[in-house]
Amino acid sequence: MSEKKDTAIFAGGCFWCMVKPFDQQPGILKVVSGYTGGHVPNPTYEEVCAHTTGHTEAVKITFDPEIISYARLVEIYWQQTDPTDAMGQFQDRGDSYRPVIFTNSKEQRKTAEASKKALAESGRFSDPIVTKIEDAQPFYKAEGYHQEFYKKNPARFSLEEGERERFKNNYWGAKK
């Protein structure tokens, strides 16, 4: 593996459901669940869930850009979320679950904006694509029990993932 590293930050509802799709890709070095986009330093899960911090649940992905591109990560992101729902994802409602692509550079922003435009023009969704693209803010790692939740709690993860999986199958096709 090369020595190159980059990061991507995506919010797409419950962070438990956003780890696995990225974690299983070649070139992914680490996926961390956390909080970003708000005004309270070092928030706790309870504070974020109370909707008083401005933060949203997100994942920070460290990847090798020689193995997997940022553009590919954005493609994977779109296939995990409902980009037409601005105030939550699936059973998770409220601003702490809003879909956002947080960009770390002008290049990432350009890639994300082009991808969003292409998705909007594709006709895959009849409603407008409302996912925000924002500059990255400080990212705060979530508590340990949230990390790699799908591995630690497979039964609970399966319940959480159900509605999301049905949506994904409807819009993107069943997993092969």
Contacts in CASP RR format, 6 or more apart in sequence:
PFRMAT RR
TARGET T0000
AUTHOR 0000-0000-0000
METHOD contacts of the structure
MODEL  1
MSEKKDTAIFAGGCFWCMVKPFDQQPGILKVVSGYTGGHVPNPTYEEVCA
HTTGHTEAVKITFDPEIISYARLVEIYWQQTDPTDAMGQFQDRGDSYRPV
IFTNSKEQRKTAEASKKALAESGRFSDPIVTKIEDAQPFYKAEGYHQEFY
KKNPARFSLEEGERERFKNNYWGAKK
1 27 0 8 1.000
1 64 0 8 1.000
1 67 0 8 1.000
2 64 0 8 1.000
2 66 0 8 1.000
2 67 0 8 1.000
4 64 0 8 1.000
4 65 0 8 1.000
4 66 0 8 1.000
5 29 0 8 1.000
5 62 0 8 1.000
5 63 0 8 1.000
5 64 0 8 1.000
5 65 0 8 1.000
6 62 0 8 1.000
6 63 0 8 1.000
6 64 0 8 1.000
6 65 0 8 1.000
6 70 0 8 1.000
6 104 0 8 1.000
7 60 0 8 1.000
7 61 0 8 1.000
7 62 0 8 1.000
7 63 0 8 1.000
7 104 0 8 1.000
8 60 0 8 1.000
8 61 0 8 1.000
8 63 0 8 1.000
8 70 0 8 1.000
8 73 0 8 1.000
8 74 0 8 1.000
8 104 0 8 1.000
8 108 0 8 1.000
9 36 0 8 1.000
9 58 0 8 1.000
9 59 0 8 1.000
9 60 0 8 1.000
9 61 0 8 1.000
9 101 0 8 1.000
9 102 0 8 1.000
9 104 0 8 1.000
9 136 0 8 1.000
9 139 0 8 1.000
10 18 0 8 1.000
10 58 0 8 1.000
10 59 0 8 1.000
10 61 0 8 1.000
10 73 0 8 1.000
10 77 0 8 1.000
10 100 0 8 1.000
10 101 0 8 1.000
10 102 0 8 1.000
11 18 0 8 1.000
11 36 0 8 1.000
11 56 0 8 1.000
11 57 0 8 1.000
11 58 0 8 1.000
11 59 0 8 1.000
11 97 0 8 1.000
11 98 0 8 1.000
11 99 0 8 1.000
11 100 0 8 1.000
11 101 0 8 1.000
11 102 0 8 1.000
12 18 0 8 1.000
12 56 0 8 1.000
12 57 0 8 1.000
12 58 0 8 1.000
12 77 0 8 1.000
12 80 0 8 1.000
12 81 0 8 1.000
12 88 0 8 1.000
12 89 0 8 1.000
12 97 0 8 1.000
12 98 0 8 1.000
12 99 0 8 1.000
12 100 0 8 1.000
13 56 0 8 1.000
13 57 0 8 1.000
13 81 0 8 1.000
13 88 0 8 1.000
13 89 0 8 1.000
13 90 0 8 1.000
13 92 0 8 1.000
13 97 0 8 1.000
13 98 0 8 1.000
13 99 0 8 1.000
14 57 0 8 1.000
14 89 0 8 1.000
14 90 0 8 1.000
14 92 0 8 1.000
14 97 0 8 1.000
14 160 0 8 1.000
15 33 0 8 1.000
15 34 0 8 1.000
15 57 0 8 1.000
15 58 0 8 1.000
15 59 0 8 1.000
15 142 0 8 1.000
15 146 0 8 1.000
16 33 0 8 1.000
16 146 0 8 1.000
16 149 0 8 1.000
16 150 0 8 1.000
16 157 0 8 1.000
16 160 0 8 1.000
17 80 0 8 1.000
17 150 0 8 1.000
17 157 0 8 1.000
17 160 0 8 1.000
17 161 0 8 1.000
17 164 0 8 1.000
18 33 0 8 1.000
18 57 0 8 1.000
18 58 0 8 1.000
18 59 0 8 1.000
18 80 0 8 1.000
19 31 0 8 1.000
19 33 0 8 1.000
19 59 0 8 1.000
19 148 0 8 1.000
19 149 0 8 1.000
19 150 0 8 1.000
20 150 0 8 1.000
20 157 0 8 1.000
21 76 0 8 1.000
21 79 0 8 1.000
21 80 0 8 1.000
22 28 0 8 1.000
22 31 0 8 1.000
22 59 0 8 1.000
22 61 0 8 1.000
22 73 0 8 1.000
22 76 0 8 1.000
23 31 0 8 1.000
23 148 0 8 1.000
23 150 0 8 1.000
25 68 0 8 1.000
25 72 0 8 1.000
25 76 0 8 1.000
26 67 0 8 1.000
26 68 0 8 1.000
27 63 0 8 1.000
27 64 0 8 1.000
27 67 0 8 1.000
27 68 0 8 1.000
28 61 0 8 1.000
28 62 0 8 1.000
28 63 0 8 1.000
28 68 0 8 1.000
29 62 0 8 1.000
29 63 0 8 1.000
29 64 0 8 1.000
30 61 0 8 1.000
30 62 0 8 1.000
31 59 0 8 1.000
31 60 0 8 1.000
31 61 0 8 1.000
31 62 0 8 1.000
32 59 0 8 1.000
32 60 0 8 1.000
32 61 0 8 1.000
32 62 0 8 1.000
32 139 0 8 1.000
32 141 0 8 1.000
32 142 0 8 1.000
32 147 0 8 1.000
33 57 0 8 1.000
33 58 0 8 1.000
33 59 0 8 1.000
33 141 0 8 1.000
33 142 0 8 1.000
33 146 0 8 1.000
33 147 0 8 1.000
33 149 0 8 1.000
34 57 0 8 1.000
34 58 0 8 1.000
34 59 0 8 1.000
34 60 0 8 1.000
34 139 0 8 1.000
34 140 0 8 1.000
34 141 0 8 1.000
34 142 0 8 1.000
34 146 0 8 1.000
35 43 0 8 1.000
35 48 0 8 1.000
35 53 0 8 1.000
35 55 0 8 1.000
35 56 0 8 1.000
35 57 0 8 1.000
35 58 0 8 1.000
35 139 0 8 1.000
35 140 0 8 1.000
35 142 0 8 1.000
36 55 0 8 1.000
36 56 0 8 1.000
36 58 0 8 1.000
36 60 0 8 1.000
36 102 0 8 1.000
36 136 0 8 1.000
36 137 0 8 1.000
36 138 0 8 1.000
36 139 0 8 1.000
36 140 0 8 1.000
37 54 0 8 1.000
37 55 0 8 1.000
37 56 0 8 1.000
37 58 0 8 1.000
37 100 0 8 1.000
37 102 0 8 1.000
37 134 0 8 1.000
37 137 0 8 1.000
37 138 0 8 1.000
38 53 0 8 1.000
38 54 0 8 1.000
38 55 0 8 1.000
38 56 0 8 1.000
38 137 0 8 1.000
39 53 0 8 1.000
39 54 0 8 1.000
40 47 0 8 1.000
40 52 0 8 1.000
40 53 0 8 1.000
40 54 0 8 1.000
40 55 0 8 1.000
41 138 0 8 1.000
41 140 0 8 1.000
42 140 0 8 1.000
43 53 0 8 1.000
43 55 0 8 1.000
43 140 0 8 1.000
44 143 0 8 1.000
45 142 0 8 1.000
45 143 0 8 1.000
45 146 0 8 1.000
47 53 0 8 1.000
47 55 0 8 1.000
48 54 0 8 1.000
48 55 0 8 1.000
48 56 0 8 1.000
48 57 0 8 1.000
48 96 0 8 1.000
49 96 0 8 1.000
51 94 0 8 1.000
51 95 0 8 1.000
51 96 0 8 1.000
53 96 0 8 1.000
54 95 0 8 1.000
54 96 0 8 1.000
55 96 0 8 1.000
55 140 0 8 1.000
56 95 0 8 1.000
56 96 0 8 1.000
56 97 0 8 1.000
56 98 0 8 1.000
56 100 0 8 1.000
57 96 0 8 1.000
57 97 0 8 1.000
57 142 0 8 1.000
58 100 0 8 1.000
58 102 0 8 1.000
58 139 0 8 1.000
60 139 0 8 1.000
61 73 0 8 1.000
63 70 0 8 1.000
63 73 0 8 1.000
70 107 0 8 1.000
70 108 0 8 1.000
70 111 0 8 1.000
71 111 0 8 1.000
71 115 0 8 1.000
74 101 0 8 1.000
74 111 0 8 1.000
74 112 0 8 1.000
74 115 0 8 1.000
75 115 0 8 1.000
77 101 0 8 1.000
78 115 0 8 1.000
78 119 0 8 1.000
79 168 0 8 1.000
79 172 0 8 1.000
80 164 0 8 1.000
80 168 0 8 1.000
81 89 0 8 1.000
81 99 0 8 1.000
81 131 0 8 1.000
82 89 0 8 1.000
82 90 0 8 1.000
82 99 0 8 1.000
82 167 0 8 1.000
83 99 0 8 1.000
83 116 0 8 1.000
83 119 0 8 1.000
83 125 0 8 1.000
83 129 0 8 1.000
83 130 0 8 1.000
83 131 0 8 1.000
84 125 0 8 1.000
84 127 0 8 1.000
84 128 0 8 1.000
84 129 0 8 1.000
84 130 0 8 1.000
85 99 0 8 1.000
85 130 0 8 1.000
86 98 0 8 1.000
86 99 0 8 1.000
86 130 0 8 1.000
86 131 0 8 1.000
86 132 0 8 1.000
87 93 0 8 1.000
87 94 0 8 1.000
87 95 0 8 1.000
87 97 0 8 1.000
87 98 0 8 1.000
88 94 0 8 1.000
88 95 0 8 1.000
88 97 0 8 1.000
88 98 0 8 1.000
88 99 0 8 1.000
89 97 0 8 1.000
89 98 0 8 1.000
89 99 0 8 1.000
89 164 0 8 1.000
90 163 0 8 1.000
90 164 0 8 1.000
90 167 0 8 1.000
91 160 0 8 1.000
91 163 0 8 1.000
98 132 0 8 1.000
99 130 0 8 1.000
99 131 0 8 1.000
99 132 0 8 1.000
100 131 0 8 1.000
100 132 0 8 1.000
100 133 0 8 1.000
100 134 0 8 1.000
101 112 0 8 1.000
101 116 0 8 1.000
101 131 0 8 1.000
101 132 0 8 1.000
101 133 0 8 1.000
101 134 0 8 1.000
102 134 0 8 1.000
102 135 0 8 1.000
102 136 0 8 1.000
102 137 0 8 1.000
103 109 0 8 1.000
103 112 0 8 1.000
103 133 0 8 1.000
103 134 0 8 1.000
103 135 0 8 1.000
103 136 0 8 1.000
104 136 0 8 1.000
109 133 0 8 1.000
109 135 0 8 1.000
112 133 0 8 1.000
113 133 0 8 1.000
116 129 0 8 1.000
116 131 0 8 1.000
116 133 0 8 1.000
119 125 0 8 1.000
119 129 0 8 1.000
120 128 0 8 1.000
120 129 0 8 1.000
124 171 0 8 1.000
125 171 0 8 1.000
141 147 0 8 1.000
145 152 0 8 1.000
149 156 0 8 1.000
149 157 0 8 1.000
150 157 0 8 1.000
150 161 0 8 1.000
169 175 0 8 1.000
END
